[in-house]
């Protein structure tokens, strides 16, 4: 009798800089039926190199890497035809929307069970999305403009100011970096607080991080 054609396994590049986490995920995916890990990377630069070399079906991408925010690398990683599944410690609608807007195919919490990650990899490899029902509804709302996310009304200068605040810069340091006066910086900060609904700089940074506006 002729043999039944078998579907080749989905090839995965795993991008994770923490060795213990990467080992656990890698072992789980290797044991999963229909999935094979072809390479591991510890940074965005390594991820781009390994993806170009191996042409995987899926890139499982940690969001926070030594050389930047993984979401910013999604478009470049997707050029090879790979679909990108992002791993994150905090899955909010804003972060999920950023992933979707960048061309990512899904978002999985690091605290999820390994079986959930395996399922998400299979979904993404099959051309589906893997955001989870709650997140997906929020992403669709944002992408269709029915909900305005926190921070969407920030000007470019206010976004710069917020980024410097998140890095711990003082009013004088922000003024020096942006080439503006202390009063101008204070005005920028006050508008940021108003737009984010925050009562302090610290709360504004916390909201911005939660919403994926800053790293």
PyMOL commands that place a pseudoatom at each C-alpha (Angstrom):
pseudoatom trace, name=CA, resn=UNK, resi=1, chain=A, elem=C, hetatm=0, pos=[0.000, 0.000, 0.000]
pseudoatom trace, name=CA, resn=UNK, resi=2, chain=A, elem=C, hetatm=0, pos=[1.246, 3.512, -0.721]
pseudoatom trace, name=CA, resn=UNK, resi=3, chain=A, elem=C, hetatm=0, pos=[2.407, 5.349, 2.352]
pseudoatom trace, name=CA, resn=UNK, resi=4, chain=A, elem=C, hetatm=0, pos=[0.292, 8.229, 3.625]
pseudoatom trace, name=CA, resn=UNK, resi=5, chain=A, elem=C, hetatm=0, pos=[2.042, 11.568, 3.162]
pseudoatom trace, name=CA, resn=UNK, resi=6, chain=A, elem=C, hetatm=0, pos=[3.019, 13.112, 6.472]
pseudoatom trace, name=CA, resn=UNK, resi=7, chain=A, elem=C, hetatm=0, pos=[2.882, 16.808, 7.271]
pseudoatom trace, name=CA, resn=UNK, resi=8, chain=A, elem=C, hetatm=0, pos=[6.351, 18.141, 8.051]
pseudoatom trace, name=CA, resn=UNK, resi=9, chain=A, elem=C, hetatm=0, pos=[6.766, 19.541, 11.551]
pseudoatom trace, name=CA, resn=UNK, resi=10, chain=A, elem=C, hetatm=0, pos=[6.436, 23.266, 12.143]
pseudoatom trace, name=CA, resn=UNK, resi=11, chain=A, elem=C, hetatm=0, pos=[9.939, 24.722, 12.408]
pseudoatom trace, name=CA, resn=UNK, resi=12, chain=A, elem=C, hetatm=0, pos=[10.489, 27.184, 15.248]
pseudoatom trace, name=CA, resn=UNK, resi=13, chain=A, elem=C, hetatm=0, pos=[13.206, 29.674, 16.150]
pseudoatom trace, name=CA, resn=UNK, resi=14, chain=A, elem=C, hetatm=0, pos=[13.065, 30.423, 19.883]
pseudoatom trace, name=CA, resn=UNK, resi=15, chain=A, elem=C, hetatm=0, pos=[14.229, 33.884, 20.966]
pseudoatom trace, name=CA, resn=UNK, resi=16, chain=A, elem=C, hetatm=0, pos=[14.760, 34.095, 24.731]
pseudoatom trace, name=CA, resn=UNK, resi=17, chain=A, elem=C, hetatm=0, pos=[17.768, 35.471, 26.615]
pseudoatom trace, name=CA, resn=UNK, resi=18, chain=A, elem=C, hetatm=0, pos=[17.145, 33.739, 29.965]
pseudoatom trace, name=CA, resn=UNK, resi=19, chain=A, elem=C, hetatm=0, pos=[18.722, 30.297, 29.792]
pseudoatom trace, name=CA, resn=UNK, resi=20, chain=A, elem=C, hetatm=0, pos=[16.425, 28.495, 32.257]
pseudoatom trace, name=CA, resn=UNK, resi=21, chain=A, elem=C, hetatm=0, pos=[13.278, 29.845, 30.595]
pseudoatom trace, name=CA, resn=UNK, resi=22, chain=A, elem=C, hetatm=0, pos=[14.609, 29.045, 27.129]
pseudoatom trace, name=CA, resn=UNK, resi=23, chain=A, elem=C, hetatm=0, pos=[15.560, 25.503, 28.157]
pseudoatom trace, name=CA, resn=UNK, resi=24, chain=A, elem=C, hetatm=0, pos=[12.107, 24.802, 29.624]
pseudoatom trace, name=CA, resn=UNK, resi=25, chain=A, elem=C, hetatm=0, pos=[10.292, 26.187, 26.594]
pseudoatom trace, name=CA, resn=UNK, resi=26, chain=A, elem=C, hetatm=0, pos=[12.645, 24.490, 24.166]
pseudoatom trace, name=CA, resn=UNK, resi=27, chain=A, elem=C, hetatm=0, pos=[12.224, 21.067, 25.793]
pseudoatom trace, name=CA, resn=UNK, resi=28, chain=A, elem=C, hetatm=0, pos=[8.442, 21.438, 25.875]
pseudoatom trace, name=CA, resn=UNK, resi=29, chain=A, elem=C, hetatm=0, pos=[8.247, 22.400, 22.216]
pseudoatom trace, name=CA, resn=UNK, resi=30, chain=A, elem=C, hetatm=0, pos=[10.625, 19.621, 21.161]
pseudoatom trace, name=CA, resn=UNK, resi=31, chain=A, elem=C, hetatm=0, pos=[8.423, 17.069, 22.956]
pseudoatom trace, name=CA, resn=UNK, resi=32, chain=A, elem=C, hetatm=0, pos=[5.278, 18.440, 21.336]
pseudoatom trace, name=CA, resn=UNK, resi=33, chain=A, elem=C, hetatm=0, pos=[4.061, 16.531, 18.303]
pseudoatom trace, name=CA, resn=UNK, resi=34, chain=A, elem=C, hetatm=0, pos=[4.530, 18.348, 15.016]
pseudoatom trace, name=CA, resn=UNK, resi=35, chain=A, elem=C, hetatm=0, pos=[6.946, 21.004, 16.323]
pseudoatom trace, name=CA, resn=UNK, resi=36, chain=A, elem=C, hetatm=0, pos=[10.721, 21.181, 16.063]
pseudoatom trace, name=CA, resn=UNK, resi=37, chain=A, elem=C, hetatm=0, pos=[13.007, 23.917, 17.380]
pseudoatom trace, name=CA, resn=UNK, resi=38, chain=A, elem=C, hetatm=0, pos=[15.636, 24.608, 14.722]
pseudoatom trace, name=CA, resn=UNK, resi=39, chain=A, elem=C, hetatm=0, pos=[17.554, 27.360, 16.531]
pseudoatom trace, name=CA, resn=UNK, resi=40, chain=A, elem=C, hetatm=0, pos=[17.671, 29.519, 19.617]
pseudoatom trace, name=CA, resn=UNK, resi=41, chain=A, elem=C, hetatm=0, pos=[18.642, 33.201, 19.789]
pseudoatom trace, name=CA, resn=UNK, resi=42, chain=A, elem=C, hetatm=0, pos=[19.351, 35.460, 22.767]
pseudoatom trace, name=CA, resn=UNK, resi=43, chain=A, elem=C, hetatm=0, pos=[18.887, 38.868, 21.129]
pseudoatom trace, name=CA, resn=UNK, resi=44, chain=A, elem=C, hetatm=0, pos=[17.115, 40.626, 18.276]
pseudoatom trace, name=CA, resn=UNK, resi=45, chain=A, elem=C, hetatm=0, pos=[20.310, 40.606, 16.218]
pseudoatom trace, name=CA, resn=UNK, resi=46, chain=A, elem=C, hetatm=0, pos=[20.747, 36.843, 16.684]
pseudoatom trace, name=CA, resn=UNK, resi=47, chain=A, elem=C, hetatm=0, pos=[17.042, 36.300, 15.965]
pseudoatom trace, name=CA, resn=UNK, resi=48, chain=A, elem=C, hetatm=0, pos=[17.309, 38.095, 12.626]
pseudoatom trace, name=CA, resn=UNK, resi=49, chain=A, elem=C, hetatm=0, pos=[20.403, 36.065, 11.683]
pseudoatom trace, name=CA, resn=UNK, resi=50, chain=A, elem=C, hetatm=0, pos=[18.892, 32.700, 12.697]
pseudoatom trace, name=CA, resn=UNK, resi=51, chain=A, elem=C, hetatm=0, pos=[15.598, 33.476, 10.977]
pseudoatom trace, name=CA, resn=UNK, resi=52, chain=A, elem=C, hetatm=0, pos=[17.331, 34.345, 7.721]
pseudoatom trace, name=CA, resn=UNK, resi=53, chain=A, elem=C, hetatm=0, pos=[19.436, 31.181, 7.986]
pseudoatom trace, name=CA, resn=UNK, resi=54, chain=A, elem=C, hetatm=0, pos=[16.743, 28.654, 8.941]
pseudoatom trace, name=CA, resn=UNK, resi=55, chain=A, elem=C, hetatm=0, pos=[13.580, 30.190, 7.405]
pseudoatom trace, name=CA, resn=UNK, resi=56, chain=A, elem=C, hetatm=0, pos=[11.324, 28.902, 10.219]
pseudoatom trace, name=CA, resn=UNK, resi=57, chain=A, elem=C, hetatm=0, pos=[7.544, 28.755, 10.146]
pseudoatom trace, name=CA, resn=UNK, resi=58, chain=A, elem=C, hetatm=0, pos=[7.254, 30.444, 13.545]
pseudoatom trace, name=CA, resn=UNK, resi=59, chain=A, elem=C, hetatm=0, pos=[9.459, 32.719, 15.637]
pseudoatom trace, name=CA, resn=UNK, resi=60, chain=A, elem=C, hetatm=0, pos=[8.642, 32.537, 19.347]
pseudoatom trace, name=CA, resn=UNK, resi=61, chain=A, elem=C, hetatm=0, pos=[9.895, 35.946, 20.430]
pseudoatom trace, name=CA, resn=UNK, resi=62, chain=A, elem=C, hetatm=0, pos=[10.484, 37.238, 23.949]
pseudoatom trace, name=CA, resn=UNK, resi=63, chain=A, elem=C, hetatm=0, pos=[9.362, 40.844, 24.124]
pseudoatom trace, name=CA, resn=UNK, resi=64, chain=A, elem=C, hetatm=0, pos=[12.172, 42.164, 26.323]
pseudoatom trace, name=CA, resn=UNK, resi=65, chain=A, elem=C, hetatm=0, pos=[15.622, 41.384, 24.971]
pseudoatom trace, name=CA, resn=UNK, resi=66, chain=A, elem=C, hetatm=0, pos=[19.087, 42.814, 25.703]
pseudoatom trace, name=CA, resn=UNK, resi=67, chain=A, elem=C, hetatm=0, pos=[19.126, 44.872, 22.502]
pseudoatom trace, name=CA, resn=UNK, resi=68, chain=A, elem=C, hetatm=0, pos=[15.562, 46.154, 22.533]
pseudoatom trace, name=CA, resn=UNK, resi=69, chain=A, elem=C, hetatm=0, pos=[11.822, 45.561, 22.492]
pseudoatom trace, name=CA, resn=UNK, resi=70, chain=A, elem=C, hetatm=0, pos=[11.044, 42.471, 20.426]
pseudoatom trace, name=CA, resn=UNK, resi=71, chain=A, elem=C, hetatm=0, pos=[7.859, 44.030, 19.052]
pseudoatom trace, name=CA, resn=UNK, resi=72, chain=A, elem=C, hetatm=0, pos=[9.992, 46.462, 17.076]
pseudoatom trace, name=CA, resn=UNK, resi=73, chain=A, elem=C, hetatm=0, pos=[11.667, 43.531, 15.285]
pseudoatom trace, name=CA, resn=UNK, resi=74, chain=A, elem=C, hetatm=0, pos=[8.486, 41.784, 14.135]
pseudoatom trace, name=CA, resn=UNK, resi=75, chain=A, elem=C, hetatm=0, pos=[8.396, 43.349, 10.663]
pseudoatom trace, name=CA, resn=UNK, resi=76, chain=A, elem=C, hetatm=0, pos=[12.014, 42.429, 9.924]
pseudoatom trace, name=CA, resn=UNK, resi=77, chain=A, elem=C, hetatm=0, pos=[11.543, 38.878, 11.217]
pseudoatom trace, name=CA, resn=UNK, resi=78, chain=A, elem=C, hetatm=0, pos=[8.420, 38.471, 9.092]
pseudoatom trace, name=CA, resn=UNK, resi=79, chain=A, elem=C, hetatm=0, pos=[10.258, 39.298, 5.864]
pseudoatom trace, name=CA, resn=UNK, resi=80, chain=A, elem=C, hetatm=0, pos=[11.370, 35.658, 5.553]
pseudoatom trace, name=CA, resn=UNK, resi=81, chain=A, elem=C, hetatm=0, pos=[7.763, 34.462, 5.745]
pseudoatom trace, name=CA, resn=UNK, resi=82, chain=A, elem=C, hetatm=0, pos=[7.980, 33.479, 9.413]
pseudoatom trace, name=CA, resn=UNK, resi=83, chain=A, elem=C, hetatm=0, pos=[4.986, 34.230, 11.619]
pseudoatom trace, name=CA, resn=UNK, resi=84, chain=A, elem=C, hetatm=0, pos=[5.843, 35.787, 14.972]
pseudoatom trace, name=CA, resn=UNK, resi=85, chain=A, elem=C, hetatm=0, pos=[4.410, 34.774, 18.349]
pseudoatom trace, name=CA, resn=UNK, resi=86, chain=A, elem=C, hetatm=0, pos=[5.407, 37.148, 21.161]
pseudoatom trace, name=CA, resn=UNK, resi=87, chain=A, elem=C, hetatm=0, pos=[6.123, 36.056, 24.738]
pseudoatom trace, name=CA, resn=UNK, resi=88, chain=A, elem=C, hetatm=0, pos=[5.471, 38.720, 27.362]
pseudoatom trace, name=CA, resn=UNK, resi=89, chain=A, elem=C, hetatm=0, pos=[5.239, 39.098, 31.120]
pseudoatom trace, name=CA, resn=UNK, resi=90, chain=A, elem=C, hetatm=0, pos=[2.189, 41.346, 30.840]
pseudoatom trace, name=CA, resn=UNK, resi=91, chain=A, elem=C, hetatm=0, pos=[-0.474, 40.989, 28.171]
pseudoatom trace, name=CA, resn=UNK, resi=92, chain=A, elem=C, hetatm=0, pos=[-2.587, 44.140, 27.851]
pseudoatom trace, name=CA, resn=UNK, resi=93, chain=A, elem=C, hetatm=0, pos=[-4.792, 45.181, 24.967]
pseudoatom trace, name=CA, resn=UNK, resi=94, chain=A, elem=C, hetatm=0, pos=[-2.367, 47.991, 24.103]
pseudoatom trace, name=CA, resn=UNK, resi=95, chain=A, elem=C, hetatm=0, pos=[0.613, 45.629, 23.895]
pseudoatom trace, name=CA, resn=UNK, resi=96, chain=A, elem=C, hetatm=0, pos=[-1.426, 43.101, 21.896]
pseudoatom trace, name=CA, resn=UNK, resi=97, chain=A, elem=C, hetatm=0, pos=[-2.497, 45.877, 19.513]
pseudoatom trace, name=CA, resn=UNK, resi=98, chain=A, elem=C, hetatm=0, pos=[1.133, 46.897, 18.989]
pseudoatom trace, name=CA, resn=UNK, resi=99, chain=A, elem=C, hetatm=0, pos=[1.971, 43.272, 18.170]
pseudoatom trace, name=CA, resn=UNK, resi=100, chain=A, elem=C, hetatm=0, pos=[-0.894, 43.046, 15.681]
pseudoatom trace, name=CA, resn=UNK, resi=101, chain=A, elem=C, hetatm=0, pos=[-0.066, 46.395, 14.070]
pseudoatom trace, name=CA, resn=UNK, resi=102, chain=A, elem=C, hetatm=0, pos=[3.542, 45.255, 13.606]
pseudoatom trace, name=CA, resn=UNK, resi=103, chain=A, elem=C, hetatm=0, pos=[2.365, 42.097, 11.852]
pseudoatom trace, name=CA, resn=UNK, resi=104, chain=A, elem=C, hetatm=0, pos=[2.639, 39.668, 14.769]
pseudoatom trace, name=CA, resn=UNK, resi=105, chain=A, elem=C, hetatm=0, pos=[0.386, 36.627, 14.851]
pseudoatom trace, name=CA, resn=UNK, resi=106, chain=A, elem=C, hetatm=0, pos=[-0.110, 36.215, 18.572]
pseudoatom trace, name=CA, resn=UNK, resi=107, chain=A, elem=C, hetatm=0, pos=[0.757, 37.003, 22.160]
pseudoatom trace, name=CA, resn=UNK, resi=108, chain=A, elem=C, hetatm=0, pos=[1.299, 34.541, 25.016]
pseudoatom trace, name=CA, resn=UNK, resi=109, chain=A, elem=C, hetatm=0, pos=[1.912, 35.278, 28.679]
pseudoatom trace, name=CA, resn=UNK, resi=110, chain=A, elem=C, hetatm=0, pos=[5.105, 33.825, 30.133]
pseudoatom trace, name=CA, resn=UNK, resi=111, chain=A, elem=C, hetatm=0, pos=[3.013, 32.658, 33.083]
pseudoatom trace, name=CA, resn=UNK, resi=112, chain=A, elem=C, hetatm=0, pos=[0.857, 30.500, 30.777]
pseudoatom trace, name=CA, resn=UNK, resi=113, chain=A, elem=C, hetatm=0, pos=[1.115, 26.729, 30.904]
pseudoatom trace, name=CA, resn=UNK, resi=114, chain=A, elem=C, hetatm=0, pos=[3.520, 25.208, 28.397]
pseudoatom trace, name=CA, resn=UNK, resi=115, chain=A, elem=C, hetatm=0, pos=[0.587, 23.386, 26.805]
pseudoatom trace, name=CA, resn=UNK, resi=116, chain=A, elem=C, hetatm=0, pos=[-0.973, 26.770, 26.007]
pseudoatom trace, name=CA, resn=UNK, resi=117, chain=A, elem=C, hetatm=0, pos=[2.228, 27.873, 24.311]
pseudoatom trace, name=CA, resn=UNK, resi=118, chain=A, elem=C, hetatm=0, pos=[2.316, 24.668, 22.255]
pseudoatom trace, name=CA, resn=UNK, resi=119, chain=A, elem=C, hetatm=0, pos=[-1.283, 25.269, 21.157]
pseudoatom trace, name=CA, resn=UNK, resi=120, chain=A, elem=C, hetatm=0, pos=[-0.468, 28.870, 20.237]
pseudoatom trace, name=CA, resn=UNK, resi=121, chain=A, elem=C, hetatm=0, pos=[2.546, 27.770, 18.163]
pseudoatom trace, name=CA, resn=UNK, resi=122, chain=A, elem=C, hetatm=0, pos=[0.353, 25.303, 16.260]
pseudoatom trace, name=CA, resn=UNK, resi=123, chain=A, elem=C, hetatm=0, pos=[-2.315, 27.945, 15.665]
pseudoatom trace, name=CA, resn=UNK, resi=124, chain=A, elem=C, hetatm=0, pos=[0.200, 30.458, 14.381]
pseudoatom trace, name=CA, resn=UNK, resi=125, chain=A, elem=C, hetatm=0, pos=[1.936, 27.864, 12.181]
pseudoatom trace, name=CA, resn=UNK, resi=126, chain=A, elem=C, hetatm=0, pos=[-1.471, 27.024, 10.683]
pseudoatom trace, name=CA, resn=UNK, resi=127, chain=A, elem=C, hetatm=0, pos=[-2.025, 30.642, 9.706]
pseudoatom trace, name=CA, resn=UNK, resi=128, chain=A, elem=C, hetatm=0, pos=[-4.321, 31.522, 12.604]
pseudoatom trace, name=CA, resn=UNK, resi=129, chain=A, elem=C, hetatm=0, pos=[-3.887, 34.164, 15.291]
pseudoatom trace, name=CA, resn=UNK, resi=130, chain=A, elem=C, hetatm=0, pos=[-3.303, 33.388, 18.960]
pseudoatom trace, name=CA, resn=UNK, resi=131, chain=A, elem=C, hetatm=0, pos=[-4.252, 36.352, 21.110]
pseudoatom trace, name=CA, resn=UNK, resi=132, chain=A, elem=C, hetatm=0, pos=[-6.886, 34.741, 23.308]
pseudoatom trace, name=CA, resn=UNK, resi=133, chain=A, elem=C, hetatm=0, pos=[-10.580, 35.678, 23.165]
pseudoatom trace, name=CA, resn=UNK, resi=134, chain=A, elem=C, hetatm=0, pos=[-10.376, 38.635, 25.574]
pseudoatom trace, name=CA, resn=UNK, resi=135, chain=A, elem=C, hetatm=0, pos=[-7.288, 40.184, 24.018]
pseudoatom trace, name=CA, resn=UNK, resi=136, chain=A, elem=C, hetatm=0, pos=[-8.436, 39.571, 20.471]
pseudoatom trace, name=CA, resn=UNK, resi=137, chain=A, elem=C, hetatm=0, pos=[-11.692, 41.437, 21.051]
pseudoatom trace, name=CA, resn=UNK, resi=138, chain=A, elem=C, hetatm=0, pos=[-9.763, 44.388, 22.469]
pseudoatom trace, name=CA, resn=UNK, resi=139, chain=A, elem=C, hetatm=0, pos=[-7.274, 44.350, 19.595]
pseudoatom trace, name=CA, resn=UNK, resi=140, chain=A, elem=C, hetatm=0, pos=[-10.084, 44.368, 17.054]
pseudoatom trace, name=CA, resn=UNK, resi=141, chain=A, elem=C, hetatm=0, pos=[-11.736, 47.271, 18.847]
pseudoatom trace, name=CA, resn=UNK, resi=142, chain=A, elem=C, hetatm=0, pos=[-8.523, 49.276, 18.836]
pseudoatom trace, name=CA, resn=UNK, resi=143, chain=A, elem=C, hetatm=0, pos=[-7.670, 48.483, 15.227]
pseudoatom trace, name=CA, resn=UNK, resi=144, chain=A, elem=C, hetatm=0, pos=[-11.125, 49.477, 14.043]
pseudoatom trace, name=CA, resn=UNK, resi=145, chain=A, elem=C, hetatm=0, pos=[-10.971, 52.720, 16.009]
pseudoatom trace, name=CA, resn=UNK, resi=146, chain=A, elem=C, hetatm=0, pos=[-13.874, 52.018, 18.357]
pseudoatom trace, name=CA, resn=UNK, resi=147, chain=A, elem=C, hetatm=0, pos=[-11.685, 52.448, 21.442]
pseudoatom trace, name=CA, resn=UNK, resi=148, chain=A, elem=C, hetatm=0, pos=[-9.052, 55.093, 21.914]
pseudoatom trace, name=CA, resn=UNK, resi=149, chain=A, elem=C, hetatm=0, pos=[-6.171, 53.698, 23.957]
pseudoatom trace, name=CA, resn=UNK, resi=150, chain=A, elem=C, hetatm=0, pos=[-4.360, 55.564, 26.691]
pseudoatom trace, name=CA, resn=UNK, resi=151, chain=A, elem=C, hetatm=0, pos=[-1.635, 57.710, 25.226]
pseudoatom trace, name=CA, resn=UNK, resi=152, chain=A, elem=C, hetatm=0, pos=[-2.872, 57.778, 21.653]
pseudoatom trace, name=CA, resn=UNK, resi=153, chain=A, elem=C, hetatm=0, pos=[-3.304, 61.567, 21.864]
pseudoatom trace, name=CA, resn=UNK, resi=154, chain=A, elem=C, hetatm=0, pos=[0.255, 62.245, 23.045]
pseudoatom trace, name=CA, resn=UNK, resi=155, chain=A, elem=C, hetatm=0, pos=[2.264, 64.475, 20.747]
pseudoatom trace, name=CA, resn=UNK, resi=156, chain=A, elem=C, hetatm=0, pos=[5.707, 63.388, 19.536]
pseudoatom trace, name=CA, resn=UNK, resi=157, chain=A, elem=C, hetatm=0, pos=[7.377, 65.738, 22.055]
pseudoatom trace, name=CA, resn=UNK, resi=158, chain=A, elem=C, hetatm=0, pos=[5.197, 64.431, 24.866]
pseudoatom trace, name=CA, resn=UNK, resi=159, chain=A, elem=C, hetatm=0, pos=[6.131, 60.861, 23.903]
pseudoatom trace, name=CA, resn=UNK, resi=160, chain=A, elem=C, hetatm=0, pos=[9.821, 61.837, 24.038]
pseudoatom trace, name=CA, resn=UNK, resi=161, chain=A, elem=C, hetatm=0, pos=[9.283, 63.402, 27.460]
pseudoatom trace, name=CA, resn=UNK, resi=162, chain=A, elem=C, hetatm=0, pos=[7.459, 60.312, 28.695]
pseudoatom trace, name=CA, resn=UNK, resi=163, chain=A, elem=C, hetatm=0, pos=[10.282, 58.076, 27.492]
pseudoatom trace, name=CA, resn=UNK, resi=164, chain=A, elem=C, hetatm=0, pos=[12.833, 60.180, 29.375]
pseudoatom trace, name=CA, resn=UNK, resi=165, chain=A, elem=C, hetatm=0, pos=[10.675, 60.117, 32.504]
pseudoatom trace, name=CA, resn=UNK, resi=166, chain=A, elem=C, hetatm=0, pos=[10.542, 56.338, 32.268]
pseudoatom trace, name=CA, resn=UNK, resi=167, chain=A, elem=C, hetatm=0, pos=[14.350, 56.285, 32.185]
pseudoatom trace, name=CA, resn=UNK, resi=168, chain=A, elem=C, hetatm=0, pos=[14.498, 58.313, 35.413]
pseudoatom trace, name=CA, resn=UNK, resi=169, chain=A, elem=C, hetatm=0, pos=[15.489, 61.666, 33.912]
pseudoatom trace, name=CA, resn=UNK, resi=170, chain=A, elem=C, hetatm=0, pos=[14.959, 64.797, 36.003]
pseudoatom trace, name=CA, resn=UNK, resi=171, chain=A, elem=C, hetatm=0, pos=[13.222, 67.962, 34.803]
pseudoatom trace, name=CA, resn=UNK, resi=172, chain=A, elem=C, hetatm=0, pos=[16.593, 69.612, 34.119]
pseudoatom trace, name=CA, resn=UNK, resi=173, chain=A, elem=C, hetatm=0, pos=[17.909, 66.537, 32.290]
pseudoatom trace, name=CA, resn=UNK, resi=174, chain=A, elem=C, hetatm=0, pos=[14.796, 66.367, 30.123]
pseudoatom trace, name=CA, resn=UNK, resi=175, chain=A, elem=C, hetatm=0, pos=[15.118, 70.074, 29.333]
pseudoatom trace, name=CA, resn=UNK, resi=176, chain=A, elem=C, hetatm=0, pos=[18.762, 69.610, 28.335]
pseudoatom trace, name=CA, resn=UNK, resi=177, chain=A, elem=C, hetatm=0, pos=[17.987, 66.592, 26.141]
pseudoatom trace, name=CA, resn=UNK, resi=178, chain=A, elem=C, hetatm=0, pos=[15.083, 68.300, 24.398]
pseudoatom trace, name=CA, resn=UNK, resi=179, chain=A, elem=C, hetatm=0, pos=[16.601, 71.778, 24.320]
pseudoatom trace, name=CA, resn=UNK, resi=180, chain=A, elem=C, hetatm=0, pos=[13.686, 73.410, 26.151]
pseudoatom trace, name=CA, resn=UNK, resi=181, chain=A, elem=C, hetatm=0, pos=[13.186, 75.345, 29.395]
pseudoatom trace, name=CA, resn=UNK, resi=182, chain=A, elem=C, hetatm=0, pos=[12.148, 73.903, 32.760]
pseudoatom trace, name=CA, resn=UNK, resi=183, chain=A, elem=C, hetatm=0, pos=[8.708, 75.496, 32.385]
pseudoatom trace, name=CA, resn=UNK, resi=184, chain=A, elem=C, hetatm=0, pos=[8.249, 73.857, 28.976]
pseudoatom trace, name=CA, resn=UNK, resi=185, chain=A, elem=C, hetatm=0, pos=[9.167, 70.486, 30.454]
pseudoatom trace, name=CA, resn=UNK, resi=186, chain=A, elem=C, hetatm=0, pos=[6.683, 71.022, 33.290]
pseudoatom trace, name=CA, resn=UNK, resi=187, chain=A, elem=C, hetatm=0, pos=[3.993, 71.852, 30.743]
pseudoatom trace, name=CA, resn=UNK, resi=188, chain=A, elem=C, hetatm=0, pos=[4.778, 68.682, 28.765]
pseudoatom trace, name=CA, resn=UNK, resi=189, chain=A, elem=C, hetatm=0, pos=[4.626, 66.608, 31.956]
pseudoatom trace, name=CA, resn=UNK, resi=190, chain=A, elem=C, hetatm=0, pos=[1.323, 68.138, 33.047]
pseudoatom trace, name=CA, resn=UNK, resi=191, chain=A, elem=C, hetatm=0, pos=[-0.263, 67.414, 29.662]
pseudoatom trace, name=CA, resn=UNK, resi=192, chain=A, elem=C, hetatm=0, pos=[1.041, 63.823, 29.857]
pseudoatom trace, name=CA, resn=UNK, resi=193, chain=A, elem=C, hetatm=0, pos=[-0.541, 63.424, 33.315]
pseudoatom trace, name=CA, resn=UNK, resi=194, chain=A, elem=C, hetatm=0, pos=[-3.837, 64.836, 32.049]
pseudoatom trace, name=CA, resn=UNK, resi=195, chain=A, elem=C, hetatm=0, pos=[-3.938, 62.623, 28.965]
pseudoatom trace, name=CA, resn=UNK, resi=196, chain=A, elem=C, hetatm=0, pos=[-3.017, 59.439, 30.848]
pseudoatom trace, name=CA, resn=UNK, resi=197, chain=A, elem=C, hetatm=0, pos=[-5.275, 60.243, 33.800]
pseudoatom trace, name=CA, resn=UNK, resi=198, chain=A, elem=C, hetatm=0, pos=[-2.303, 60.051, 36.174]
pseudoatom trace, name=CA, resn=UNK, resi=199, chain=A, elem=C, hetatm=0, pos=[-1.794, 61.948, 39.424]
pseudoatom trace, name=CA, resn=UNK, resi=200, chain=A, elem=C, hetatm=0, pos=[1.999, 61.791, 39.486]
pseudoatom trace, name=CA, resn=UNK, resi=201, chain=A, elem=C, hetatm=0, pos=[5.016, 61.187, 37.258]
pseudoatom trace, name=CA, resn=UNK, resi=202, chain=A, elem=C, hetatm=0, pos=[5.445, 57.746, 38.801]
pseudoatom trace, name=CA, resn=UNK, resi=203, chain=A, elem=C, hetatm=0, pos=[1.836, 56.809, 38.070]
pseudoatom trace, name=CA, resn=UNK, resi=204, chain=A, elem=C, hetatm=0, pos=[2.183, 58.139, 34.513]
pseudoatom trace, name=CA, resn=UNK, resi=205, chain=A, elem=C, hetatm=0, pos=[5.217, 55.908, 33.928]
pseudoatom trace, name=CA, resn=UNK, resi=206, chain=A, elem=C, hetatm=0, pos=[3.397, 52.923, 35.463]
pseudoatom trace, name=CA, resn=UNK, resi=207, chain=A, elem=C, hetatm=0, pos=[0.402, 53.486, 33.149]
pseudoatom trace, name=CA, resn=UNK, resi=208, chain=A, elem=C, hetatm=0, pos=[2.687, 53.968, 30.146]
pseudoatom trace, name=CA, resn=UNK, resi=209, chain=A, elem=C, hetatm=0, pos=[4.508, 50.698, 30.861]
pseudoatom trace, name=CA, resn=UNK, resi=210, chain=A, elem=C, hetatm=0, pos=[1.260, 48.837, 31.395]
pseudoatom trace, name=CA, resn=UNK, resi=211, chain=A, elem=C, hetatm=0, pos=[-0.103, 50.159, 28.105]
pseudoatom trace, name=CA, resn=UNK, resi=212, chain=A, elem=C, hetatm=0, pos=[3.100, 49.396, 26.195]
pseudoatom trace, name=CA, resn=UNK, resi=213, chain=A, elem=C, hetatm=0, pos=[3.889, 53.066, 25.507]
pseudoatom trace, name=CA, resn=UNK, resi=214, chain=A, elem=C, hetatm=0, pos=[7.420, 52.783, 26.933]
pseudoatom trace, name=CA, resn=UNK, resi=215, chain=A, elem=C, hetatm=0, pos=[9.808, 49.919, 27.717]
for i in range(1, 215): cmd.bond("trace and resi %d" % i, "trace and resi %d" % (i + 1))
show_as sticks, trace
zoom trace
